[in-house]
Amino acid sequence: MSSIIDYPLVTEKAMNDMDFENKLQFVVDVDAAKPEIREVVQSRFDVTVTDVNTQVQMDGTKKAIVTLSEDDDAQEVASRIGVF
C-alpha cells in the first residue's frame, strides 16, 4: 500500500471494530509514528482520523488502530481498499 502501511488487518476483532466502533486496523512499519500513520491514512483514503493507537505484537509487527470521524464510514473505506 505505502511505505508506512503494509496491509489492512482482517480479523474478527478488526471486523467488529469496523462495524461497531468505526475503526480500521492496519499492519504498519515498526518505525512509523502515530502522526505519520494519521497523515498517510488521511491523505491516501480521503478520511478524517480522530485517533491512532498502536501496538507492537509478539511476532514483531506493529498494529495501528485508526478511529475515523463520524462523517466517514469505516465499512465504505474498507470496501474501497479491497478488504471485502
Secondary structure, DSSP 8 states (H G I E B T S, - for coil): --SSEEEE--SHHHHHIIIII-EEEEEE-TT--HHHHHHHHHHHHT--EEEEEEEE-TTS-EEEEEEE-TTS-HHHHHHHHT--
